[in-house]
Amino acid sequence: IISSLKSMQVLSVDADGVTYYQKALQVAQDNPKRFEPYLSYEDENENCQIIVRKRGGAIVELIMLVTEESRFAIINFTGIIKQEFISTLTNSITRKHS
């Protein structure tokens, strides 16, 4: 599933998570030709947004923005992002909250 990934980068902070989440989300929304929303999850304690960038119909970048309480994380995957990888990722989010 991960053989076509080129990179994964993680950035996290333990303070002002909601502020960083909102700023990162705004950057994506301000660039609709580059990024498009793919999936979102929200409950009373956590927000998660998955944004993708496509080239020639293929997803070449997937960005996860996650905030929980005061923490924030952004996880960026690049490469050829296959549907199986996205399904595994989204299933792990769904299972965490069921």
WOVENBEL-V21389 format. One record per pair of residues at least 4 apart in sequence whose ideal C-beta (glycine too) atoms are under 8 Angstrom apart, sorted by sequence separation. I is the first residue (numbers start at 0). GAP is how many residues later the second one is. D is the distance in Angstrom with one decimal. If there is no record, write none. Layout:
BEGIN
I	GAP	D
I	GAP	D
END
This chain:
BEGIN
12	4	6.7
15	4	6.0
16	4	6.0
17	4	6.3
18	4	6.4
19	4	6.2
20	4	6.2
21	4	6.2
22	4	6.7
23	4	6.8
24	4	6.2
25	4	6.0
26	4	6.6
30	4	5.4
31	4	6.9
41	4	7.3
53	4	6.4
66	4	6.7
76	4	6.2
80	4	5.8
81	4	7.3
82	4	6.1
83	4	6.5
84	4	6.3
85	4	6.1
86	4	6.0
87	4	6.6
88	4	6.9
89	4	6.3
90	4	6.1
91	4	6.4
92	4	6.8
93	4	6.2
40	5	7.4
41	5	4.9
53	5	5.5
54	5	4.7
66	5	4.8
80	5	6.4
40	6	7.3
41	6	7.4
52	6	7.3
53	6	6.6
65	6	7.1
66	6	7.8
12	7	6.0
27	7	4.4
39	7	7.6
40	7	4.3
51	7	4.9
52	7	5.9
64	7	7.8
65	7	4.8
39	8	6.6
52	8	3.9
64	8	7.8
65	8	7.7
76	8	7.8
27	9	7.7
38	9	8.0
39	9	4.8
51	9	6.6
52	9	8.0
63	9	7.6
64	9	5.5
65	9	7.5
38	10	7.7
39	10	7.1
51	10	5.3
52	10	7.9
63	10	7.0
38	11	4.3
50	11	7.5
51	11	7.5
62	11	6.6
63	11	4.3
36	12	6.9
37	12	4.5
49	12	6.5
50	12	4.6
62	12	7.2
63	12	7.9
36	13	7.7
37	13	6.2
49	13	7.1
62	13	5.1
36	14	5.9
37	14	4.6
49	14	5.4
50	14	7.1
61	14	7.5
62	14	7.7
35	15	6.9
48	15	7.4
49	15	7.9
60	15	6.9
61	15	4.5
34	16	4.8
35	16	6.0
47	16	6.7
48	16	4.6
60	16	6.9
34	17	7.0
35	17	7.7
47	17	7.1
48	17	8.0
60	17	5.1
34	18	5.6
35	18	7.3
46	18	7.7
47	18	4.9
59	18	6.6
33	19	5.8
46	19	7.2
59	19	7.0
61	19	4.9
45	20	7.0
46	20	5.0
59	20	6.6
60	20	7.2
27	21	7.8
45	21	6.8
46	21	8.0
58	21	7.6
59	21	6.8
45	22	4.4
57	22	5.8
58	22	4.0
27	23	4.8
44	23	6.0
57	23	7.7
61	23	8.0
24	24	6.0
37	24	7.4
44	24	6.3
61	24	6.9
63	25	7.6
20	26	6.1
58	27	7.5
61	27	7.8
20	28	7.9
34	28	7.3
17	29	7.9
51	29	7.2
27	35	7.2
49	36	7.9
27	37	7.8
49	39	7.6
24	40	6.0
49	40	7.5
23	41	5.1
20	44	5.7
20	45	7.7
47	45	6.1
20	46	3.8
19	47	7.3
23	48	7.9
37	48	7.6
17	49	5.5
16	50	4.3
23	50	5.9
16	51	6.9
20	51	5.2
38	51	5.9
45	51	7.8
16	52	6.7
17	52	7.7
19	52	4.1
40	52	5.8
16	53	4.9
15	54	6.8
16	54	4.7
17	54	7.5
19	54	8.0
42	54	6.6
14	55	5.5
16	55	3.6
13	56	6.5
15	56	7.4
40	56	6.8
13	57	5.4
12	58	7.0
11	59	6.8
12	59	5.2
11	60	6.6
12	60	8.0
11	61	4.1
10	62	6.9
11	62	7.7
9	63	6.5
10	63	5.0
9	64	7.4
9	65	5.2
8	66	7.3
9	66	7.8
7	67	6.9
8	67	4.6
7	68	7.0
6	69	7.7
7	69	5.3
6	70	7.3
7	70	7.9
6	71	4.9
4	72	5.8
5	72	4.8
6	72	7.0
4	73	7.1
5	73	3.8
4	74	4.0
3	75	5.1
4	75	7.9
3	76	4.1
4	76	7.3
3	77	7.6
3	78	6.1
4	80	7.4
0	81	6.8
0	83	5.0
1	83	6.5
0	84	4.9
0	87	6.0
END
